């Protein structure tokens, strides 16, 4: 299995920002990477996708607020989250091929 180590989650005020990172134990250069999230009582939801070319796609609810990026030399994918809302509260998961990170909790609350 590929190990995916996530960091950057935490508690943030509404309107605040967080930057999540996910570092893989193998090269990610040739592959797409994704972020998903799962809120309590909800199914896991796709959030963002970045192709090996750097092309990106986002779920409508985060467009204009979240940015996915990658650093292939560091085998790392990032999710910059700005203008956070309470409905962004969830466990965020990095997805790489058939592998998932452990999840990192993002809580948006005043």
Backbone as XML, in Angstrom:
<?xml version="1.0"?>
<chain id="A" units="angstrom">
  <residue number="1" name="UNK">
    <atom name="N" x="0.816" y="-1.189" z="0.000"/>
    <atom name="CA" x="0.000" y="0.000" z="0.000"/>
    <atom name="C" x="0.862" y="1.256" z="0.000"/>
  </residue>
  <residue number="2" name="UNK">
    <atom name="N" x="0.305" y="2.315" z="-0.556"/>
    <atom name="CA" x="0.934" y="3.624" z="-0.521"/>
    <atom name="C" x="0.487" y="4.334" z="0.748"/>
  </residue>
  <residue number="3" name="UNK">
    <atom name="N" x="1.432" y="4.917" z="1.457"/>
    <atom name="CA" x="1.111" y="5.706" z="2.631"/>
    <atom name="C" x="0.871" y="7.154" z="2.239"/>
  </residue>
  <residue number="4" name="UNK">
    <atom name="N" x="-0.211" y="7.726" z="2.745"/>
    <atom name="CA" x="-0.561" y="9.118" z="2.513"/>
    <atom name="C" x="-0.672" y="9.795" z="3.867"/>
  </residue>
  <residue number="5" name="UNK">
    <atom name="N" x="0.180" y="10.767" z="4.111"/>
    <atom name="CA" x="0.238" y="11.448" z="5.400"/>
    <atom name="C" x="-0.312" y="12.852" z="5.242"/>
  </residue>
  <residue number="6" name="UNK">
    <atom name="N" x="-1.408" y="13.129" z="5.927"/>
    <atom name="CA" x="-2.083" y="14.413" z="5.835"/>
    <atom name="C" x="-1.778" y="15.273" z="7.048"/>
  </residue>
  <residue number="7" name="UNK">
    <atom name="N" x="-1.836" y="16.583" z="6.841"/>
    <atom name="CA" x="-1.674" y="17.532" z="7.923"/>
    <atom name="C" x="-2.369" y="18.828" z="7.564"/>
  </residue>
  <residue number="8" name="UNK">
    <atom name="N" x="-2.529" y="19.703" z="8.543"/>
    <atom name="CA" x="-3.062" y="21.030" z="8.311"/>
    <atom name="C" x="-4.467" y="21.266" z="8.807"/>
  </residue>
  <residue number="9" name="UNK">
    <atom name="N" x="-5.160" y="20.218" z="9.226"/>
    <atom name="CA" x="-6.501" y="20.393" z="9.742"/>
    <atom name="C" x="-6.494" y="21.074" z="11.096"/>
  </residue>
  <residue number="10" name="UNK">
    <atom name="N" x="-7.678" y="21.487" z="11.524"/>
    <atom name="CA" x="-7.804" y="22.138" z="12.811"/>
    <atom name="C" x="-9.098" y="22.895" z="12.932"/>
  </residue>
  <residue number="11" name="UNK">
    <atom name="N" x="-9.150" y="23.725" z="13.960"/>
    <atom name="CA" x="-10.315" y="24.560" z="14.246"/>
    <atom name="C" x="-10.063" y="25.960" z="13.723"/>
  </residue>
  <residue number="12" name="UNK">
    <atom name="N" x="-11.016" y="26.494" z="12.974"/>
    <atom name="CA" x="-10.866" y="27.816" z="12.388"/>
    <atom name="C" x="-12.196" y="28.556" z="12.467"/>
  </residue>
  <residue number="13" name="UNK">
    <atom name="N" x="-12.126" y="29.878" z="12.578"/>
    <atom name="CA" x="-13.307" y="30.722" z="12.594"/>
    <atom name="C" x="-13.928" y="30.812" z="11.202"/>
  </residue>
  <residue number="14" name="UNK">
    <atom name="N" x="-15.245" y="31.006" z="11.121"/>
    <atom name="CA" x="-15.839" y="31.267" z="9.802"/>
    <atom name="C" x="-15.147" y="32.429" z="9.105"/>
  </residue>
  <residue number="15" name="UNK">
    <atom name="N" x="-14.913" y="32.272" z="7.812"/>
    <atom name="CA" x="-14.175" y="33.263" z="7.049"/>
    <atom name="C" x="-12.676" y="33.072" z="7.062"/>
  </residue>
  <residue number="16" name="UNK">
    <atom name="N" x="-12.198" y="32.175" z="7.888"/>
    <atom name="CA" x="-10.777" y="31.924" z="7.989"/>
    <atom name="C" x="-10.258" y="30.989" z="6.919"/>
  </residue>
  <residue number="17" name="UNK">
    <atom name="N" x="-8.979" y="30.637" z="7.047"/>
    <atom name="CA" x="-8.301" y="29.823" z="6.050"/>
    <atom name="C" x="-7.510" y="28.701" z="6.698"/>
  </residue>
  <residue number="18" name="UNK">
    <atom name="N" x="-7.377" y="27.616" z="5.964"/>
    <atom name="CA" x="-6.498" y="26.515" z="6.322"/>
    <atom name="C" x="-5.848" y="25.990" z="5.060"/>
  </residue>
  <residue number="19" name="UNK">
    <atom name="N" x="-4.663" y="25.426" z="5.208"/>
    <atom name="CA" x="-3.987" y="24.769" z="4.101"/>
    <atom name="C" x="-3.697" y="23.330" z="4.495"/>
  </residue>
  <residue number="20" name="UNK">
    <atom name="N" x="-4.335" y="22.402" z="3.806"/>
    <atom name="CA" x="-4.107" y="20.991" z="4.030"/>
    <atom name="C" x="-2.998" y="20.493" z="3.111"/>
  </residue>
  <residue number="21" name="UNK">
    <atom name="N" x="-2.251" y="19.518" z="3.582"/>
    <atom name="CA" x="-1.252" y="18.882" z="2.748"/>
    <atom name="C" x="-1.352" y="17.374" z="2.887"/>
  </residue>
  <residue number="22" name="UNK">
    <atom name="N" x="-0.918" y="16.684" z="1.857"/>
    <atom name="CA" x="-0.914" y="15.222" z="1.828"/>
    <atom name="C" x="0.339" y="14.788" z="1.105"/>
  </residue>
  <residue number="23" name="UNK">
    <atom name="N" x="1.192" y="14.055" z="1.799"/>
    <atom name="CA" x="2.452" y="13.591" z="1.230"/>
    <atom name="C" x="2.408" y="12.081" z="1.054"/>
  </residue>
  <residue number="24" name="UNK">
    <atom name="N" x="2.736" y="11.631" z="-0.144"/>
    <atom name="CA" x="2.704" y="10.217" z="-0.482"/>
    <atom name="C" x="4.076" y="9.581" z="-0.305"/>
  </residue>
  <residue number="25" name="UNK">
    <atom name="N" x="4.076" y="8.283" z="-0.071"/>
    <atom name="CA" x="5.321" y="7.543" z="0.113"/>
    <atom name="C" x="5.958" y="7.122" z="-1.205"/>
  </residue>
  <residue number="26" name="UNK">
    <atom name="N" x="5.284" y="7.367" z="-2.320"/>
    <atom name="CA" x="5.811" y="7.071" z="-3.649"/>
    <atom name="C" x="5.617" y="8.279" z="-4.543"/>
  </residue>
  <residue number="27" name="UNK">
    <atom name="N" x="6.210" y="8.234" z="-5.726"/>
    <atom name="CA" x="6.052" y="9.321" z="-6.682"/>
    <atom name="C" x="4.596" y="9.453" z="-7.109"/>
  </residue>
  <residue number="28" name="UNK">
    <atom name="N" x="4.125" y="10.690" z="-7.192"/>
    <atom name="CA" x="2.775" y="10.973" z="-7.662"/>
    <atom name="C" x="2.781" y="11.631" z="-9.037"/>
  </residue>
  <residue number="29" name="UNK">
    <atom name="N" x="3.917" y="11.779" z="-9.628"/>
    <atom name="CA" x="4.103" y="12.615" z="-10.813"/>
    <atom name="C" x="3.180" y="12.262" z="-11.972"/>
  </residue>
  <residue number="30" name="UNK">
    <atom name="N" x="2.921" y="10.985" z="-12.195"/>
    <atom name="CA" x="2.156" y="10.540" z="-13.357"/>
    <atom name="C" x="0.665" y="10.399" z="-13.087"/>
  </residue>
  <residue number="31" name="UNK">
    <atom name="N" x="0.208" y="10.816" z="-11.913"/>
    <atom name="CA" x="-1.142" y="10.481" z="-11.489"/>
    <atom name="C" x="-1.949" y="11.685" z="-11.041"/>
  </residue>
  <residue number="32" name="UNK">
    <atom name="N" x="-3.258" y="11.553" z="-11.174"/>
    <atom name="CA" x="-4.174" y="12.523" z="-10.598"/>
    <atom name="C" x="-4.258" y="12.340" z="-9.086"/>
  </residue>
  <residue number="33" name="UNK">
    <atom name="N" x="-4.547" y="13.433" z="-8.396"/>
    <atom name="CA" x="-4.759" y="13.421" z="-6.959"/>
    <atom name="C" x="-6.094" y="14.095" z="-6.673"/>
  </residue>
  <residue number="34" name="UNK">
    <atom name="N" x="-6.726" y="13.697" z="-5.588"/>
    <atom name="CA" x="-8.027" y="14.251" z="-5.236"/>
    <atom name="C" x="-8.135" y="14.484" z="-3.739"/>
  </residue>
  <residue number="35" name="UNK">
    <atom name="N" x="-9.034" y="15.391" z="-3.388"/>
    <atom name="CA" x="-9.476" y="15.575" z="-2.017"/>
    <atom name="C" x="-10.966" y="15.260" z="-1.933"/>
  </residue>
  <residue number="36" name="UNK">
    <atom name="N" x="-11.335" y="14.530" z="-0.903"/>
    <atom name="CA" x="-12.716" y="14.263" z="-0.546"/>
    <atom name="C" x="-12.956" y="14.760" z="0.874"/>
  </residue>
  <residue number="37" name="UNK">
    <atom name="N" x="-14.224" y="14.842" z="1.255"/>
    <atom name="CA" x="-14.552" y="15.160" z="2.638"/>
    <atom name="C" x="-15.805" y="14.407" z="3.051"/>
  </residue>
  <residue number="38" name="UNK">
    <atom name="N" x="-15.943" y="14.215" z="4.347"/>
    <atom name="CA" x="-17.102" y="13.538" z="4.888"/>
    <atom name="C" x="-17.539" y="14.233" z="6.167"/>
  </residue>
  <residue number="39" name="UNK">
    <atom name="N" x="-18.732" y="14.807" z="6.126"/>
    <atom name="CA" x="-19.321" y="15.451" z="7.293"/>
    <atom name="C" x="-20.114" y="14.424" z="8.086"/>
  </residue>
  <residue number="40" name="UNK">
    <atom name="N" x="-20.351" y="14.683" z="9.375"/>
    <atom name="CA" x="-21.120" y="13.740" z="10.188"/>
    <atom name="C" x="-22.485" y="13.445" z="9.579"/>
  </residue>
  <residue number="41" name="UNK">
    <atom name="N" x="-22.823" y="12.163" z="9.480"/>
    <atom name="CA" x="-24.105" y="11.749" z="8.942"/>
    <atom name="C" x="-24.231" y="11.851" z="7.438"/>
  </residue>
  <residue number="42" name="UNK">
    <atom name="N" x="-23.164" y="12.211" z="6.753"/>
    <atom name="CA" x="-23.193" y="12.390" z="5.309"/>
    <atom name="C" x="-22.283" y="11.380" z="4.623"/>
  </residue>
  <residue number="43" name="UNK">
    <atom name="N" x="-22.551" y="11.141" z="3.347"/>
    <atom name="CA" x="-21.665" y="10.310" z="2.543"/>
    <atom name="C" x="-20.399" y="11.095" z="2.191"/>
  </residue>
  <residue number="44" name="UNK">
    <atom name="N" x="-19.342" y="10.367" z="1.913"/>
    <atom name="CA" x="-18.115" y="11.002" z="1.477"/>
    <atom name="C" x="-18.355" y="11.731" z="0.154"/>
  </residue>
  <residue number="45" name="UNK">
    <atom name="N" x="-17.876" y="12.962" z="0.080"/>
    <atom name="CA" x="-18.118" y="13.855" z="-1.036"/>
    <atom name="C" x="-16.808" y="14.223" z="-1.719"/>
  </residue>
  <residue number="46" name="UNK">
    <atom name="N" x="-16.775" y="14.136" z="-3.023"/>
    <atom name="CA" x="-15.632" y="14.606" z="-3.783"/>
    <atom name="C" x="-15.547" y="16.124" z="-3.720"/>
  </residue>
  <residue number="47" name="UNK">
    <atom name="N" x="-14.354" y="16.653" z="-3.522"/>
    <atom name="CA" x="-14.145" y="18.089" z="-3.368"/>
    <atom name="C" x="-13.321" y="18.677" z="-4.502"/>
  </residue>
  <residue number="48" name="UNK">
    <atom name="N" x="-12.174" y="18.084" z="-4.795"/>
    <atom name="CA" x="-11.255" y="18.680" z="-5.765"/>
    <atom name="C" x="-10.407" y="17.606" z="-6.426"/>
  </residue>
  <residue number="49" name="UNK">
    <atom name="N" x="-10.007" y="17.885" z="-7.648"/>
    <atom name="CA" x="-9.214" y="16.979" z="-8.468"/>
    <atom name="C" x="-8.110" y="17.779" z="-9.130"/>
  </residue>
  <residue number="50" name="UNK">
    <atom name="N" x="-6.916" y="17.213" z="-9.173"/>
    <atom name="CA" x="-5.841" y="17.803" z="-9.951"/>
    <atom name="C" x="-5.191" y="16.709" z="-10.779"/>
  </residue>
  <residue number="51" name="UNK">
    <atom name="N" x="-5.184" y="16.919" z="-12.086"/>
    <atom name="CA" x="-4.567" y="15.972" z="-13.002"/>
    <atom name="C" x="-3.050" y="16.101" z="-12.956"/>
  </residue>
  <residue number="52" name="UNK">
    <atom name="N" x="-2.369" y="15.121" z="-13.533"/>
    <atom name="CA" x="-0.910" y="15.176" z="-13.597"/>
    <atom name="C" x="-0.418" y="16.379" z="-14.396"/>
  </residue>
  <residue number="53" name="UNK">
    <atom name="N" x="-1.272" y="16.889" z="-15.284"/>
    <atom name="CA" x="-0.956" y="18.085" z="-16.061"/>
    <atom name="C" x="-1.085" y="19.376" z="-15.262"/>
  </residue>
  <residue number="54" name="UNK">
    <atom name="N" x="-1.736" y="19.305" z="-14.110"/>
    <atom name="CA" x="-2.042" y="20.481" z="-13.322"/>
    <atom name="C" x="-3.446" y="21.009" z="-13.507"/>
  </residue>
  <residue number="55" name="UNK">
    <atom name="N" x="-4.200" y="20.479" z="-14.452"/>
    <atom name="CA" x="-5.595" y="20.878" z="-14.632"/>
    <atom name="C" x="-6.404" y="20.504" z="-13.398"/>
  </residue>
  <residue number="56" name="UNK">
    <atom name="N" x="-7.331" y="21.381" z="-13.014"/>
    <atom name="CA" x="-8.086" y="21.199" z="-11.780"/>
    <atom name="C" x="-9.584" y="21.241" z="-12.011"/>
  </residue>
  <residue number="57" name="UNK">
    <atom name="N" x="-10.320" y="20.605" z="-11.105"/>
    <atom name="CA" x="-11.775" y="20.661" z="-11.052"/>
    <atom name="C" x="-12.206" y="20.662" z="-9.599"/>
  </residue>
  <residue number="58" name="UNK">
    <atom name="N" x="-13.359" y="21.293" z="-9.336"/>
    <atom name="CA" x="-13.869" y="21.433" z="-7.982"/>
    <atom name="C" x="-15.367" y="21.201" z="-7.937"/>
  </residue>
  <residue number="59" name="UNK">
    <atom name="N" x="-15.838" y="20.735" z="-6.801"/>
    <atom name="CA" x="-17.264" y="20.718" z="-6.565"/>
    <atom name="C" x="-17.761" y="22.172" z="-6.508"/>
  </residue>
  <residue number="60" name="UNK">
    <atom name="N" x="-18.974" y="22.410" z="-6.991"/>
    <atom name="CA" x="-19.465" y="23.780" z="-7.118"/>
    <atom name="C" x="-19.407" y="24.557" z="-5.802"/>
  </residue>
  <residue number="61" name="UNK">
    <atom name="N" x="-19.667" y="23.901" z="-4.696"/>
    <atom name="CA" x="-19.762" y="24.590" z="-3.421"/>
    <atom name="C" x="-18.445" y="25.190" z="-2.937"/>
  </residue>
  <residue number="62" name="UNK">
    <atom name="N" x="-17.316" y="24.779" z="-3.502"/>
    <atom name="CA" x="-16.027" y="25.317" z="-3.066"/>
    <atom name="C" x="-15.331" y="26.137" z="-4.139"/>
  </residue>
  <residue number="63" name="UNK">
    <atom name="N" x="-15.908" y="26.235" z="-5.315"/>
    <atom name="CA" x="-15.288" y="26.998" z="-6.392"/>
    <atom name="C" x="-15.093" y="28.451" z="-5.984"/>
  </residue>
  <residue number="64" name="UNK">
    <atom name="N" x="-13.910" y="28.965" z="-6.260"/>
    <atom name="CA" x="-13.580" y="30.332" z="-5.896"/>
    <atom name="C" x="-13.047" y="30.479" z="-4.489"/>
  </residue>
  <residue number="65" name="UNK">
    <atom name="N" x="-13.163" y="29.440" z="-3.673"/>
    <atom name="CA" x="-12.682" y="29.487" z="-2.294"/>
    <atom name="C" x="-11.531" y="28.532" z="-2.033"/>
  </residue>
  <residue number="66" name="UNK">
    <atom name="N" x="-11.561" y="27.359" z="-2.665"/>
    <atom name="CA" x="-10.537" y="26.343" z="-2.460"/>
    <atom name="C" x="-9.641" y="26.258" z="-3.690"/>
  </residue>
  <residue number="67" name="UNK">
    <atom name="N" x="-8.377" y="25.946" z="-3.468"/>
    <atom name="CA" x="-7.426" y="25.738" z="-4.553"/>
    <atom name="C" x="-6.623" y="24.475" z="-4.276"/>
  </residue>
  <residue number="68" name="UNK">
    <atom name="N" x="-6.657" y="23.537" z="-5.214"/>
    <atom name="CA" x="-5.830" y="22.346" z="-5.124"/>
    <atom name="C" x="-4.560" y="22.581" z="-5.940"/>
  </residue>
  <residue number="69" name="UNK">
    <atom name="N" x="-3.432" y="22.144" z="-5.417"/>
    <atom name="CA" x="-2.167" y="22.287" z="-6.116"/>
    <atom name="C" x="-1.288" y="21.091" z="-5.789"/>
  </residue>
  <residue number="70" name="UNK">
    <atom name="N" x="-0.178" y="20.983" z="-6.488"/>
    <atom name="CA" x="0.699" y="19.832" z="-6.271"/>
    <atom name="C" x="2.155" y="20.221" z="-6.408"/>
  </residue>
  <residue number="71" name="UNK">
    <atom name="N" x="2.997" y="19.502" z="-5.696"/>
    <atom name="CA" x="4.444" y="19.633" z="-5.785"/>
    <atom name="C" x="4.970" y="18.223" z="-5.981"/>
  </residue>
  <residue number="72" name="UNK">
    <atom name="N" x="5.174" y="17.849" z="-7.232"/>
    <atom name="CA" x="5.546" y="16.470" z="-7.533"/>
    <atom name="C" x="6.922" y="16.103" z="-6.980"/>
  </residue>
  <residue number="73" name="UNK">
    <atom name="N" x="7.832" y="17.071" z="-6.924"/>
    <atom name="CA" x="9.155" y="16.801" z="-6.374"/>
    <atom name="C" x="9.080" y="16.385" z="-4.911"/>
  </residue>
  <residue number="74" name="UNK">
    <atom name="N" x="8.078" y="16.901" z="-4.198"/>
    <atom name="CA" x="7.870" y="16.557" z="-2.797"/>
    <atom name="C" x="6.782" y="15.510" z="-2.611"/>
  </residue>
  <residue number="75" name="UNK">
    <atom name="N" x="6.222" y="15.006" z="-3.706"/>
    <atom name="CA" x="5.144" y="14.013" z="-3.675"/>
    <atom name="C" x="3.997" y="14.481" z="-2.781"/>
  </residue>
  <residue number="76" name="UNK">
    <atom name="N" x="3.629" y="15.742" z="-2.935"/>
    <atom name="CA" x="2.655" y="16.356" z="-2.048"/>
    <atom name="C" x="1.561" y="17.066" z="-2.836"/>
  </residue>
  <residue number="77" name="UNK">
    <atom name="N" x="0.336" y="16.926" z="-2.361"/>
    <atom name="CA" x="-0.796" y="17.677" z="-2.876"/>
    <atom name="C" x="-1.328" y="18.560" z="-1.748"/>
  </residue>
  <residue number="78" name="UNK">
    <atom name="N" x="-1.776" y="19.753" z="-2.104"/>
    <atom name="CA" x="-2.261" y="20.722" z="-1.138"/>
    <atom name="C" x="-3.716" y="21.071" z="-1.422"/>
  </residue>
  <residue number="79" name="UNK">
    <atom name="N" x="-4.398" y="21.516" z="-0.394"/>
    <atom name="CA" x="-5.717" y="22.116" z="-0.549"/>
    <atom name="C" x="-5.749" y="23.395" z="0.276"/>
  </residue>
  <residue number="80" name="UNK">
    <atom name="N" x="-5.678" y="24.526" z="-0.412"/>
    <atom name="CA" x="-5.801" y="25.827" z="0.236"/>
    <atom name="C" x="-7.278" y="26.159" z="0.349"/>
  </residue>
  <residue number="81" name="UNK">
    <atom name="N" x="-7.752" y="26.362" z="1.564"/>
    <atom name="CA" x="-9.160" y="26.607" z="1.827"/>
    <atom name="C" x="-9.311" y="28.002" z="2.412"/>
  </residue>
  <residue number="82" name="UNK">
    <atom name="N" x="-9.977" y="28.874" z="1.683"/>
    <atom name="CA" x="-10.227" y="30.240" z="2.111"/>
    <atom name="C" x="-11.716" y="30.465" z="2.300"/>
  </residue>
  <residue number="83" name="UNK">
    <atom name="N" x="-12.054" y="31.538" z="2.997"/>
    <atom name="CA" x="-13.451" y="31.912" z="3.231"/>
    <atom name="C" x="-14.261" y="30.733" z="3.737"/>
  </residue>
  <residue number="84" name="UNK">
    <atom name="N" x="-13.729" y="30.059" z="4.729"/>
    <atom name="CA" x="-14.350" y="28.832" z="5.221"/>
    <atom name="C" x="-15.704" y="29.104" z="5.870"/>
  </residue>
  <residue number="85" name="UNK">
    <atom name="N" x="-16.613" y="28.175" z="5.671"/>
    <atom name="CA" x="-17.972" y="28.228" z="6.196"/>
    <atom name="C" x="-18.223" y="27.031" z="7.093"/>
  </residue>
  <residue number="86" name="UNK">
    <atom name="N" x="-19.246" y="27.128" z="7.927"/>
    <atom name="CA" x="-19.559" y="26.028" z="8.832"/>
    <atom name="C" x="-19.845" y="24.735" z="8.070"/>
  </residue>
  <residue number="87" name="UNK">
    <atom name="N" x="-20.439" y="24.843" z="6.896"/>
    <atom name="CA" x="-20.748" y="23.660" z="6.113"/>
    <atom name="C" x="-19.514" y="22.987" z="5.507"/>
  </residue>
  <residue number="88" name="UNK">
    <atom name="N" x="-18.347" y="23.623" z="5.628"/>
    <atom name="CA" x="-17.099" y="22.989" z="5.223"/>
    <atom name="C" x="-16.559" y="22.050" z="6.293"/>
  </residue>
  <residue number="89" name="UNK">
    <atom name="N" x="-17.171" y="22.056" z="7.468"/>
    <atom name="CA" x="-16.731" y="21.179" z="8.544"/>
    <atom name="C" x="-16.867" y="19.722" z="8.122"/>
  </residue>
  <residue number="90" name="UNK">
    <atom name="N" x="-15.776" y="18.993" z="8.196"/>
    <atom name="CA" x="-15.753" y="17.605" z="7.760"/>
    <atom name="C" x="-14.374" y="17.025" z="8.034"/>
  </residue>
  <residue number="91" name="UNK">
    <atom name="N" x="-14.273" y="15.717" z="7.891"/>
    <atom name="CA" x="-12.973" y="15.076" z="7.804"/>
    <atom name="C" x="-12.570" y="15.081" z="6.342"/>
  </residue>
  <residue number="92" name="UNK">
    <atom name="N" x="-11.393" y="15.600" z="6.062"/>
    <atom name="CA" x="-10.897" y="15.709" z="4.698"/>
    <atom name="C" x="-9.894" y="14.597" z="4.425"/>
  </residue>
  <residue number="93" name="UNK">
    <atom name="N" x="-10.065" y="13.938" z="3.277"/>
    <atom name="CA" x="-9.259" y="12.791" z="2.899"/>
    <atom name="C" x="-8.545" y="13.034" z="1.583"/>
  </residue>
  <residue number="94" name="UNK">
    <atom name="N" x="-7.288" y="12.686" z="1.542"/>
    <atom name="CA" x="-6.503" y="12.674" z="0.318"/>
    <atom name="C" x="-6.723" y="11.343" z="-0.397"/>
  </residue>
  <residue number="95" name="UNK">
    <atom name="N" x="-6.896" y="11.394" z="-1.716"/>
    <atom name="CA" x="-7.128" y="10.197" z="-2.517"/>
    <atom name="C" x="-6.100" y="10.115" z="-3.637"/>
  </residue>
  <residue number="96" name="UNK">
    <atom name="N" x="-5.441" y="8.981" z="-3.733"/>
    <atom name="CA" x="-4.412" y="8.734" z="-4.726"/>
    <atom name="C" x="-4.586" y="7.306" z="-5.238"/>
  </residue>
  <residue number="97" name="UNK">
    <atom name="N" x="-4.994" y="7.169" z="-6.507"/>
    <atom name="CA" x="-5.323" y="5.859" z="-7.084"/>
    <atom name="C" x="-6.333" y="5.172" z="-6.166"/>
  </residue>
  <residue number="98" name="UNK">
    <atom name="N" x="-6.006" y="3.982" z="-5.688"/>
    <atom name="CA" x="-6.918" y="3.248" z="-4.800"/>
    <atom name="C" x="-6.623" y="3.506" z="-3.319"/>
  </residue>
  <residue number="99" name="UNK">
    <atom name="N" x="-5.782" y="4.483" z="-3.031"/>
    <atom name="CA" x="-5.334" y="4.717" z="-1.668"/>
    <atom name="C" x="-5.976" y="5.964" z="-1.073"/>
  </residue>
  <residue number="100" name="UNK">
    <atom name="N" x="-6.176" y="5.930" z="0.235"/>
    <atom name="CA" x="-6.759" y="7.034" z="0.990"/>
    <atom name="C" x="-5.862" y="7.408" z="2.151"/>
  </residue>
  <residue number="101" name="UNK">
    <atom name="N" x="-5.801" y="8.700" z="2.427"/>
    <atom name="CA" x="-5.154" y="9.144" z="3.638"/>
    <atom name="C" x="-5.987" y="8.816" z="4.857"/>
  </residue>
  <residue number="102" name="UNK">
    <atom name="N" x="-5.428" y="9.112" z="6.028"/>
    <atom name="CA" x="-6.107" y="8.796" z="7.286"/>
    <atom name="C" x="-7.232" y="9.767" z="7.607"/>
  </residue>
  <residue number="103" name="UNK">
    <atom name="N" x="-7.244" y="10.885" z="6.946"/>
    <atom name="CA" x="-8.223" y="11.926" z="7.195"/>
    <atom name="C" x="-7.718" y="12.941" z="8.197"/>
  </residue>
  <residue number="104" name="UNK">
    <atom name="N" x="-8.062" y="14.205" z="7.966"/>
    <atom name="CA" x="-7.723" y="15.275" z="8.888"/>
    <atom name="C" x="-8.975" y="16.109" z="9.140"/>
  </residue>
  <residue number="105" name="UNK">
    <atom name="N" x="-9.251" y="16.372" z="10.404"/>
    <atom name="CA" x="-10.478" y="17.053" z="10.795"/>
    <atom name="C" x="-10.363" y="18.549" z="10.556"/>
  </residue>
  <residue number="106" name="UNK">
    <atom name="N" x="-11.345" y="19.100" z="9.865"/>
    <atom name="CA" x="-11.486" y="20.544" z="9.698"/>
    <atom name="C" x="-12.789" y="20.951" z="10.358"/>
  </residue>
  <residue number="107" name="UNK">
    <atom name="N" x="-12.698" y="21.829" z="11.337"/>
    <atom name="CA" x="-13.877" y="22.319" z="12.035"/>
    <atom name="C" x="-13.940" y="23.831" z="11.887"/>
  </residue>
  <residue number="108" name="UNK">
    <atom name="N" x="-15.038" y="24.316" z="11.329"/>
    <atom name="CA" x="-15.254" y="25.744" z="11.130"/>
    <atom name="C" x="-16.360" y="26.169" z="12.087"/>
  </residue>
  <residue number="109" name="UNK">
    <atom name="N" x="-15.989" y="26.932" z="13.091"/>
    <atom name="CA" x="-16.940" y="27.289" z="14.134"/>
    <atom name="C" x="-16.480" y="28.529" z="14.865"/>
  </residue>
  <residue number="110" name="UNK">
    <atom name="N" x="-17.443" y="29.329" z="15.304"/>
    <atom name="CA" x="-17.164" y="30.473" z="16.149"/>
    <atom name="C" x="-17.363" y="30.139" z="17.619"/>
  </residue>
</chain>
